[in-house]
Amino acid sequence: MSGQSNAYRSQMRAIVCRQYGPPEVALRSEDVEKPTPGDNEVLIRVRAAAVNPLDWHLMKGSPYGFRLLTGLTRPSEMHPGRDVAGQVEAVGRNVADFAPGDEVFGVGRGAFAEYACARPAKLALKPATVTFAQAASAPIAGITALQALRDKGQIQAGQRVLINGAAGGVGMFAVQLAKSMGAEVTGVCSTGNVDMVRRLGADRVIDYTKEDFTRLDARY
């Protein structure tokens, strides 16, 4: 029994992608080896994971040029899942920012599994008021919006910012982040999302099915 118990603890259930195609062809739930964190890694017991466009591209292998990064005939990275939230199970010997038991969220590899590894620089402590599911939805989309506004756009309070695709994953974060930076925010979306984008904090919402913002005199 002791040997069986140790073998069980060394494995986990995970979603594995061994070939390109639709979900019913490409994805399988399998028993795989539980990852061991490297010296500069954190092992997370996954409580929630989100599906990101990167996972879709990995699974489908499209557009075809994407395969130059992921493998021409089959995926070189077989473990999908990037956005993750969970509890720290173990840390590498060089990790000082996190400890077992910490609740974290961020970007890792192979998050569609019971356990996943990530680098400390790509993780943050999860606020107690945020659920694991909510936290898992934020990392890549939220970071993309933050980099665009703060690092590339260098948005300042009082500036006028237009966010095209304001109802998308990145756009929803961008509306809220730009507003928190003190910008005057205009969001562009379809009719069905106008109220939602306004609730996110947009000062003005343009329904692109009724109005072409590229023909307006406003400048952002």
Secondary structure, DSSP 4 states (H G I P E B T S, - for coil): -HHHHHHHHTEEEEEEE-S-SSHHHHEEEEEEEPP---TT-EEEEEEEEE--HHHHHHHHT-SGGGHHHH-SSS-S------EEEEEEEEE-TT--S--TT-EEEEE-B--SBSEEEE-GGGEEEPPTTS-HHHHHTSHHHHHHHHIIIIIIS---TT-EEEEETTTSHHHHHHHHHHHHTT-EEEEEE-GGGHHHHHHHT-SEEEETTT--GGGSS---
